[in-house]
């Protein structure tokens, strides 16, 4: 009874293709995405089309909602003036690249999905799927958030002990239990920021009495993505970000195989 979650693809088709190929080896019972399908890489339509053709449901990320409704800005946080400039470049490029069909699918994504992984007719945990927080898609729920913050987040979501709240947005995977509730950040498929350039997704095994959570890292053809970024006229920083795994303190991993990391 395996549920697989992926998030923050950000238009990176090679990363998404590699992740889908890897996760299918385990024959999961269900696959969901947690939003931010577009932005920063040149395949927004292809990513949305692929998830649609695979029948993978999910929730809206801030990038999905803002692009779908053509807002003025993605709402992304920038730490430097250059990062702010890059965010605007990415957003404007994406607005010009998405088809109306893609925009319509982005607009249709729900804010939240609640799942009973063991079936709605049986007792068991609820899996709450969000992009960021239960109240706002722009909140960065980072690993250094206090237990008090996560406890309040659990209350806002209506979570009970044994339930799981899953989200992305920060592009850095982590898992913690507070007051019996599992808080799981899925990391990023297409734009990791933890220093590991491999794509990341989460596999949750509900076959036992307690869920078993594993982060899975998958190598993909980063240079294919980097070349396409350059050919699309997007900034070289976007390609370098993929090669470096963002700006984390960890060195890029030498292992290039799919790896389970608890």
FENVEN-V894148 format. One record per pair of residues at least 12 apart in sequence whose C-alpha atoms are under 10 Angstrom apart, sorted by sequence separation. I is the first residue (numbers start at 1). J is the second residue. If there is no record, write none. Layout:
# FENVEN-V894148
i=I j=J
i=I j=J
This chain:
# FENVEN-V894148
i=62 j=74
i=63 j=75
i=75 j=87
i=76 j=88
i=114 j=126
i=115 j=127
i=116 j=128
i=141 j=153
i=153 j=165
i=173 j=185
i=174 j=186
i=187 j=199
i=188 j=200
i=189 j=201
i=202 j=214
i=203 j=215
i=226 j=238
i=227 j=239
i=6 j=19
i=61 j=74
i=62 j=75
i=63 j=76
i=74 j=87
i=75 j=88
i=114 j=127
i=115 j=128
i=164 j=177
i=172 j=185
i=173 j=186
i=174 j=187
i=187 j=200
i=188 j=201
i=201 j=214
i=202 j=215
i=203 j=216
i=225 j=238
i=226 j=239
i=6 j=20
i=37 j=51
i=62 j=76
i=73 j=87
i=74 j=88
i=113 j=127
i=114 j=128
i=115 j=129
i=163 j=177
i=171 j=185
i=172 j=186
i=173 j=187
i=186 j=200
i=187 j=201
i=188 j=202
i=201 j=215
i=202 j=216
i=225 j=239
i=226 j=240
i=73 j=88
i=76 j=91
i=113 j=128
i=114 j=129
i=150 j=165
i=162 j=177
i=170 j=185
i=171 j=186
i=172 j=187
i=173 j=188
i=186 j=201
i=187 j=202
i=200 j=215
i=201 j=216
i=202 j=217
i=224 j=239
i=226 j=241
i=72 j=88
i=74 j=90
i=75 j=91
i=112 j=128
i=113 j=129
i=114 j=130
i=161 j=177
i=164 j=180
i=165 j=181
i=166 j=182
i=167 j=183
i=168 j=184
i=169 j=185
i=170 j=186
i=171 j=187
i=172 j=188
i=185 j=201
i=186 j=202
i=200 j=216
i=201 j=217
i=223 j=239
i=226 j=242
i=6 j=23
i=74 j=91
i=112 j=129
i=113 j=130
i=133 j=150
i=161 j=178
i=162 j=179
i=163 j=180
i=164 j=181
i=165 j=182
i=166 j=183
i=167 j=184
i=168 j=185
i=169 j=186
i=170 j=187
i=171 j=188
i=185 j=202
i=186 j=203
i=199 j=216
i=200 j=217
i=201 j=218
i=222 j=239
i=223 j=240
i=225 j=242
i=226 j=243
i=5 j=23
i=33 j=51
i=73 j=91
i=74 j=92
i=111 j=129
i=112 j=130
i=135 j=153
i=161 j=179
i=162 j=180
i=163 j=181
i=164 j=182
i=165 j=183
i=166 j=184
i=167 j=185
i=168 j=186
i=169 j=187
i=170 j=188
i=171 j=189
i=184 j=202
i=198 j=216
i=199 j=217
i=200 j=218
i=222 j=240
i=225 j=243
i=4 j=23
i=32 j=51
i=72 j=91
i=73 j=92
i=111 j=130
i=112 j=131
i=134 j=153
i=160 j=179
i=161 j=180
i=162 j=181
i=163 j=182
i=164 j=183
i=165 j=184
i=166 j=185
i=167 j=186
i=168 j=187
i=169 j=188
i=171 j=190
i=172 j=191
i=173 j=192
i=198 j=217
i=199 j=218
i=200 j=219
i=223 j=242
i=3 j=23
i=4 j=24
i=71 j=91
i=72 j=92
i=110 j=130
i=111 j=131
i=112 j=132
i=133 j=153
i=134 j=154
i=160 j=180
i=161 j=181
i=162 j=182
i=163 j=183
i=164 j=184
i=165 j=185
i=166 j=186
i=167 j=187
i=168 j=188
i=171 j=191
i=172 j=192
i=173 j=193
i=197 j=217
i=198 j=218
i=199 j=219
i=222 j=242
i=223 j=243
i=16 j=37
i=70 j=91
i=111 j=132
i=112 j=133
i=133 j=154
i=134 j=155
i=135 j=156
i=159 j=180
i=160 j=181
i=161 j=182
i=170 j=191
i=171 j=192
i=172 j=193
i=173 j=194
i=196 j=217
i=197 j=218
i=198 j=219
i=199 j=220
i=222 j=243
i=4 j=26
i=35 j=57
i=37 j=59
i=70 j=92
i=111 j=133
i=112 j=134
i=134 j=156
i=135 j=157
i=159 j=181
i=160 j=182
i=170 j=192
i=171 j=193
i=172 j=194
i=197 j=219
i=198 j=220
i=4 j=27
i=31 j=54
i=32 j=55
i=33 j=56
i=34 j=57
i=35 j=58
i=36 j=59
i=37 j=60
i=38 j=61
i=72 j=95
i=111 j=134
i=112 j=135
i=133 j=156
i=134 j=157
i=159 j=182
i=170 j=193
i=171 j=194
i=172 j=195
i=196 j=219
i=197 j=220
i=198 j=221
i=199 j=222
i=2 j=26
i=3 j=27
i=4 j=28
i=9 j=33
i=13 j=37
i=31 j=55
i=32 j=56
i=33 j=57
i=34 j=58
i=35 j=59
i=36 j=60
i=37 j=61
i=38 j=62
i=39 j=63
i=67 j=91
i=71 j=95
i=111 j=135
i=133 j=157
i=134 j=158
i=154 j=178
i=170 j=194
i=172 j=196
i=198 j=222
i=2 j=27
i=3 j=28
i=4 j=29
i=5 j=30
i=6 j=31
i=7 j=32
i=8 j=33
i=9 j=34
i=10 j=35
i=11 j=36
i=12 j=37
i=13 j=38
i=31 j=56
i=32 j=57
i=33 j=58
i=34 j=59
i=35 j=60
i=36 j=61
i=37 j=62
i=38 j=63
i=39 j=64
i=66 j=91
i=67 j=92
i=70 j=95
i=111 j=136
i=154 j=179
i=197 j=222
i=1 j=27
i=2 j=28
i=3 j=29
i=4 j=30
i=5 j=31
i=6 j=32
i=7 j=33
i=8 j=34
i=9 j=35
i=10 j=36
i=11 j=37
i=12 j=38
i=30 j=56
i=31 j=57
i=32 j=58
i=33 j=59
i=34 j=60
i=35 j=61
i=36 j=62
i=37 j=63
i=38 j=64
i=69 j=95
i=111 j=137
i=141 j=167
i=142 j=168
i=150 j=176
i=151 j=177
i=154 j=180
i=1 j=28
i=2 j=29
i=3 j=30
i=4 j=31
i=5 j=32
i=6 j=33
i=7 j=34
i=8 j=35
i=9 j=36
i=10 j=37
i=11 j=38
i=12 j=39
i=30 j=57
i=31 j=58
i=32 j=59
i=33 j=60
i=34 j=61
i=35 j=62
i=36 j=63
i=37 j=64
i=67 j=94
i=68 j=95
i=130 j=157
i=140 j=167
i=141 j=168
i=142 j=169
i=143 j=170
i=150 j=177
i=151 j=178
i=154 j=181
i=173 j=200
i=1 j=29
i=2 j=30
i=3 j=31
i=4 j=32
i=5 j=33
i=6 j=34
i=7 j=35
i=8 j=36
i=9 j=37
i=10 j=38
i=11 j=39
i=12 j=40
i=13 j=41
i=33 j=61
i=35 j=63
i=36 j=64
i=39 j=67
i=63 j=91
i=67 j=95
i=129 j=157
i=140 j=168
i=141 j=169
i=142 j=170
i=150 j=178
i=151 j=179
i=154 j=182
i=172 j=200
i=173 j=201
i=174 j=202
i=186 j=214
i=187 j=215
i=189 j=217
i=1 j=30
i=2 j=31
i=3 j=32
i=4 j=33
i=5 j=34
i=6 j=35
i=7 j=36
i=8 j=37
i=9 j=38
i=10 j=39
i=11 j=40
i=12 j=41
i=13 j=42
i=14 j=43
i=35 j=64
i=36 j=65
i=38 j=67
i=66 j=95
i=67 j=96
i=128 j=157
i=140 j=169
i=141 j=170
i=142 j=171
i=143 j=172
i=147 j=176
i=149 j=178
i=150 j=179
i=151 j=180
i=154 j=183
i=171 j=200
i=173 j=202
i=182 j=211
i=184 j=213
i=186 j=215
i=187 j=216
i=188 j=217
i=189 j=218
i=7 j=37
i=8 j=38
i=9 j=39
i=10 j=40
i=11 j=41
i=12 j=42
i=13 j=43
i=17 j=47
i=20 j=50
i=35 j=65
i=68 j=98
i=128 j=158
i=137 j=167
i=139 j=169
i=140 j=170
i=142 j=172
i=143 j=173
i=147 j=177
i=148 j=178
i=151 j=181
i=153 j=183
i=185 j=215
i=186 j=216
i=187 j=217
i=190 j=220
i=8 j=39
i=9 j=40
i=10 j=41
i=11 j=42
i=12 j=43
i=13 j=44
i=16 j=47
i=20 j=51
i=36 j=67
i=63 j=94
i=67 j=98
i=68 j=99
i=128 j=159
i=134 j=165
i=137 j=168
i=138 j=169
i=139 j=170
i=140 j=171
i=141 j=172
i=142 j=173
i=143 j=174
i=147 j=178
i=148 j=179
i=150 j=181
i=182 j=213
i=184 j=215
i=9 j=41
i=10 j=42
i=11 j=43
i=12 j=44
i=13 j=45
i=15 j=47
i=68 j=100
i=127 j=159
i=133 j=165
i=137 j=169
i=138 j=170
i=142 j=174
i=143 j=175
i=146 j=178
i=147 j=179
i=150 j=182
i=151 j=183
i=190 j=222
i=10 j=43
i=11 j=44
i=13 j=46
i=14 j=47
i=17 j=50
i=68 j=101
i=70 j=103
i=126 j=159
i=132 j=165
i=133 j=166
i=134 j=167
i=143 j=176
i=150 j=183
i=9 j=43
i=10 j=44
i=11 j=45
i=12 j=46
i=13 j=47
i=16 j=50
i=17 j=51
i=20 j=54
i=68 j=102
i=69 j=103
i=125 j=159
i=126 j=160
i=132 j=166
i=133 j=167
i=219 j=253
i=9 j=44
i=11 j=46
i=12 j=47
i=13 j=48
i=16 j=51
i=39 j=74
i=67 j=102
i=68 j=103
i=69 j=104
i=125 j=160
i=126 j=161
i=127 j=162
i=128 j=163
i=129 j=164
i=130 j=165
i=131 j=166
i=132 j=167
i=133 j=168
i=190 j=225
i=11 j=47
i=67 j=103
i=68 j=104
i=125 j=161
i=126 j=162
i=127 j=163
i=128 j=164
i=129 j=165
i=130 j=166
i=131 j=167
i=132 j=168
i=133 j=169
i=166 j=202
i=217 j=253
i=219 j=255
i=220 j=256
i=10 j=47
i=11 j=48
i=13 j=50
i=66 j=103
i=67 j=104
i=68 j=105
i=69 j=106
i=70 j=107
i=125 j=162
i=126 j=163
i=127 j=164
i=128 j=165
i=129 j=166
i=130 j=167
i=131 j=168
i=132 j=169
i=218 j=255
i=219 j=256
i=220 j=257
i=9 j=47
i=64 j=102
i=65 j=103
i=68 j=106
i=69 j=107
i=124 j=162
i=125 j=163
i=126 j=164
i=127 j=165
i=128 j=166
i=129 j=167
i=130 j=168
i=131 j=169
i=132 j=170
i=175 j=213
i=217 j=255
i=218 j=256
i=219 j=257
i=220 j=258
i=9 j=48
i=64 j=103
i=67 j=106
i=68 j=107
i=124 j=163
i=125 j=164
i=126 j=165
i=127 j=166
i=128 j=167
i=129 j=168
i=130 j=169
i=131 j=170
i=175 j=214
i=217 j=256
i=218 j=257
i=219 j=258
i=65 j=105
i=66 j=106
i=67 j=107
i=68 j=108
i=143 j=183
i=174 j=214
i=175 j=215
i=217 j=257
i=218 j=258
i=219 j=259
i=64 j=105
i=65 j=106
i=66 j=107
i=68 j=109
i=143 j=184
i=174 j=215
i=216 j=257
i=217 j=258
i=218 j=259
i=64 j=106
i=65 j=107
i=141 j=183
i=143 j=185
i=173 j=215
i=216 j=258
i=217 j=259
i=218 j=260
i=63 j=106
i=64 j=107
i=65 j=108
i=114 j=157
i=141 j=184
i=142 j=185
i=173 j=216
i=199 j=242
i=216 j=259
i=217 j=260
i=64 j=108
i=65 j=109
i=141 j=185
i=197 j=241
i=198 j=242
i=215 j=259
i=216 j=260
i=217 j=261
i=60 j=105
i=61 j=106
i=64 j=109
i=65 j=110
i=112 j=157
i=197 j=242
i=198 j=243
i=214 j=259
i=215 j=260
i=216 j=261
i=40 j=86
i=60 j=106
i=65 j=111
i=195 j=241
i=196 j=242
i=197 j=243
i=198 j=244
i=199 j=245
i=214 j=260
i=215 j=261
i=216 j=262
i=40 j=87
i=59 j=106
i=60 j=107
i=116 j=163
i=164 j=211
i=191 j=238
i=195 j=242
i=196 j=243
i=197 j=244
i=198 j=245
i=213 j=260
i=214 j=261
i=215 j=262
i=39 j=87
i=42 j=90
i=60 j=108
i=61 j=109
i=162 j=210
i=163 j=211
i=191 j=239
i=193 j=241
i=195 j=243
i=196 j=244
i=197 j=245
i=213 j=261
i=214 j=262
i=40 j=89
i=41 j=90
i=45 j=94
i=59 j=108
i=60 j=109
i=61 j=110
i=62 j=111
i=115 j=164
i=162 j=211
i=192 j=241
i=193 j=242
i=195 j=244
i=196 j=245
i=197 j=246
i=213 j=262
i=39 j=89
i=40 j=90
i=44 j=94
i=48 j=98
i=52 j=102
i=59 j=109
i=60 j=110
i=61 j=111
i=114 j=164
i=191 j=241
i=192 j=242
i=194 j=244
i=195 j=245
i=196 j=246
i=212 j=262
i=5 j=56
i=7 j=58
i=39 j=90
i=40 j=91
i=42 j=93
i=43 j=94
i=44 j=95
i=58 j=109
i=59 j=110
i=60 j=111
i=114 j=165
i=191 j=242
i=192 j=243
i=193 j=244
i=194 j=245
i=195 j=246
i=196 j=247
i=6 j=58
i=7 j=59
i=38 j=90
i=39 j=91
i=41 j=93
i=42 j=94
i=45 j=97
i=46 j=98
i=49 j=101
i=57 j=109
i=58 j=110
i=59 j=111
i=60 j=112
i=190 j=242
i=191 j=243
i=192 j=244
i=193 j=245
i=194 j=246
i=195 j=247
i=196 j=248
i=5 j=58
i=8 j=61
i=10 j=63
i=38 j=91
i=39 j=92
i=40 j=93
i=41 j=94
i=44 j=97
i=45 j=98
i=48 j=101
i=49 j=102
i=52 j=105
i=57 j=110
i=58 j=111
i=59 j=112
i=132 j=185
i=191 j=244
i=192 j=245
i=193 j=246
i=194 j=247
i=195 j=248
i=196 j=249
i=7 j=61
i=10 j=64
i=39 j=93
i=40 j=94
i=43 j=97
i=44 j=98
i=45 j=99
i=48 j=102
i=58 j=112
i=59 j=113
i=131 j=185
i=191 j=245
i=192 j=246
i=193 j=247
i=194 j=248
i=195 j=249
i=196 j=250
i=197 j=251
i=198 j=252
i=8 j=63
i=39 j=94
i=42 j=97
i=43 j=98
i=44 j=99
i=45 j=100
i=47 j=102
i=48 j=103
i=58 j=113
i=127 j=182
i=128 j=183
i=129 j=184
i=130 j=185
i=131 j=186
i=190 j=245
i=191 j=246
i=192 j=247
i=193 j=248
i=194 j=249
i=195 j=250
i=196 j=251
i=197 j=252
i=198 j=253
i=38 j=94
i=39 j=95
i=42 j=98
i=45 j=101
i=46 j=102
i=49 j=105
i=57 j=113
i=125 j=181
i=192 j=248
i=193 j=249
i=194 j=250
i=195 j=251
i=196 j=252
i=197 j=253
i=38 j=95
i=45 j=102
i=48 j=105
i=193 j=250
i=194 j=251
i=195 j=252
i=196 j=253
i=198 j=255
i=203 j=260
i=39 j=97
i=44 j=102
i=45 j=103
i=48 j=106
i=194 j=252
i=195 j=253
i=196 j=254
i=198 j=256
i=200 j=258
i=202 j=260
i=39 j=98
i=44 j=103
i=197 j=256
i=198 j=257
i=199 j=258
i=200 j=259
i=201 j=260
i=202 j=261
i=38 j=98
i=198 j=258
i=200 j=260
i=202 j=262
i=77 j=138
i=198 j=259
i=75 j=137
i=76 j=138
i=77 j=139
i=75 j=138
i=76 j=139
i=77 j=140
i=38 j=102
i=74 j=138
i=38 j=106
i=37 j=106
i=61 j=130
i=62 j=131
i=36 j=106
i=59 j=129
i=60 j=130
i=61 j=131
i=62 j=132
i=35 j=106
i=58 j=129
i=59 j=130
i=60 j=131
i=61 j=132
i=58 j=130
i=59 j=131
i=60 j=132
i=65 j=137
i=58 j=131
i=35 j=109
i=62 j=136
i=63 j=137
i=171 j=245
i=172 j=246
i=35 j=110
i=62 j=137
i=63 j=138
i=171 j=246
i=35 j=111
i=61 j=137
i=62 j=138
i=172 j=248
i=34 j=111
i=60 j=137
i=61 j=138
i=62 j=139
i=34 j=112
i=34 j=113
i=32 j=113
i=125 j=206
i=124 j=206
i=11 j=94
i=124 j=209
i=125 j=210
i=124 j=210
i=125 j=211
i=30 j=117
i=117 j=204
i=175 j=262
i=29 j=117
i=117 j=205
i=118 j=206
i=174 j=262
i=117 j=206
i=118 j=207
i=117 j=207
i=76 j=169
i=35 j=129
i=34 j=129
i=35 j=130
i=36 j=131
i=33 j=129
i=34 j=130
i=35 j=131
i=32 j=129
i=33 j=130
i=34 j=131
i=35 j=132
i=33 j=131
i=34 j=132
i=35 j=137
i=61 j=167
i=63 j=169
i=61 j=168
i=62 j=169
i=59 j=167
i=61 j=169
i=3 j=117
i=2 j=117
i=1 j=117
i=2 j=118
i=1 j=118
i=7 j=130
i=8 j=131
i=3 j=127
i=5 j=129
i=7 j=131
i=34 j=166
i=35 j=167
i=36 j=168
i=34 j=167
i=35 j=168
i=36 j=169
i=33 j=167
i=34 j=168
i=35 j=169
i=33 j=168
i=34 j=169
i=93 j=232
i=93 j=233
i=93 j=234
i=90 j=234
i=89 j=234
i=90 j=235
i=89 j=235
i=86 j=234
i=90 j=238
i=41 j=190
i=86 j=235
i=40 j=190
i=41 j=191
i=39 j=190
i=40 j=191
i=86 j=237
i=34 j=186
i=36 j=188
i=37 j=189
i=38 j=190
i=39 j=191
i=86 j=238
i=33 j=186
i=37 j=190
i=34 j=188
i=36 j=190
i=83 j=237
i=7 j=166
i=8 j=167
i=7 j=167
i=8 j=168
i=5 j=166
i=6 j=167
i=7 j=168
i=8 j=169
i=5 j=167
i=6 j=168
i=7 j=169
i=8 j=170
i=9 j=171
i=5 j=168
i=8 j=171
i=7 j=171
i=33 j=201
i=19 j=189
i=18 j=189
i=19 j=190
i=31 j=202
i=17 j=189
i=31 j=203
i=15 j=188
i=16 j=189
i=15 j=189
i=16 j=190
i=14 j=189
i=15 j=190
i=28 j=203
i=13 j=189
i=14 j=190
i=15 j=191
i=28 j=204
i=29 j=205
i=12 j=189
i=13 j=190
i=26 j=203
i=28 j=205
i=7 j=185
i=8 j=186
i=9 j=187
i=10 j=188
i=11 j=189
i=12 j=190
i=23 j=201
i=6 j=185
i=7 j=186
i=8 j=187
i=9 j=188
i=10 j=189
i=11 j=190
i=12 j=191
i=19 j=198
i=22 j=201
i=23 j=202
i=5 j=185
i=6 j=186
i=7 j=187
i=8 j=188
i=9 j=189
i=10 j=190
i=11 j=191
i=19 j=199
i=23 j=203
i=5 j=186
i=6 j=187
i=7 j=188
i=8 j=189
i=9 j=190
i=10 j=191
i=18 j=199
i=19 j=200
i=20 j=201
i=4 j=186
i=5 j=187
i=6 j=188
i=7 j=189
i=8 j=190
i=9 j=191
i=19 j=201
i=43 j=225
i=6 j=189
i=7 j=190
i=8 j=191
i=9 j=192
i=15 j=198
i=16 j=199
i=42 j=225
i=6 j=190
i=7 j=191
i=8 j=192
i=15 j=199
i=16 j=200
i=41 j=225
i=42 j=226
i=14 j=199
i=15 j=200
i=41 j=226
i=43 j=228
i=42 j=228
i=43 j=229
i=12 j=199
i=41 j=228
i=42 j=229
i=41 j=229
i=42 j=230
i=40 j=229
i=41 j=230
i=42 j=231
i=43 j=232
i=9 j=199
i=42 j=232
i=8 j=199
i=9 j=200
i=41 j=232
i=42 j=233
i=7 j=199
i=8 j=200
i=42 j=234
i=6 j=199
i=7 j=200
i=8 j=201
i=23 j=216
i=41 j=234
i=6 j=200
i=7 j=201
i=22 j=216
i=40 j=234
i=41 j=235
i=5 j=200
i=6 j=201
i=7 j=202
i=22 j=217
i=23 j=218
i=40 j=235
i=5 j=201
i=6 j=202
i=22 j=218
i=4 j=201
i=5 j=202
i=6 j=203
i=19 j=216
i=21 j=218
i=22 j=219
i=40 j=237
i=41 j=238
i=4 j=202
i=5 j=203
i=19 j=217
i=20 j=218
i=40 j=238
i=41 j=239
i=3 j=202
i=4 j=203
i=5 j=204
i=19 j=218
i=40 j=239
i=3 j=203
i=4 j=204
i=18 j=218
i=19 j=219
i=2 j=203
i=3 j=204
i=4 j=205
i=18 j=219
i=19 j=220
i=41 j=242
i=2 j=204
i=3 j=205
i=16 j=218
i=18 j=220
i=1 j=204
i=2 j=205
i=3 j=206
i=15 j=218
i=17 j=220
i=18 j=221
i=1 j=205
i=2 j=206
i=15 j=219
i=16 j=220
i=17 j=221
i=1 j=206
i=2 j=207
i=14 j=219
i=15 j=220
i=1 j=207
i=14 j=220
i=15 j=221
i=1 j=208
i=13 j=220
i=14 j=221
i=15 j=222
i=13 j=221
i=14 j=222
i=2 j=211
i=4 j=213
i=14 j=223
i=15 j=224
i=1 j=211
i=2 j=212
i=3 j=213
i=4 j=214
i=5 j=215
i=12 j=222
i=14 j=224
i=15 j=225
i=2 j=213
i=4 j=215
i=13 j=224
i=14 j=225
i=12 j=224
i=13 j=225
i=12 j=225
i=11 j=225
i=12 j=226
i=12 j=228
i=12 j=229
i=12 j=242
i=22 j=257
i=23 j=258
i=22 j=258
i=19 j=258
i=18 j=258
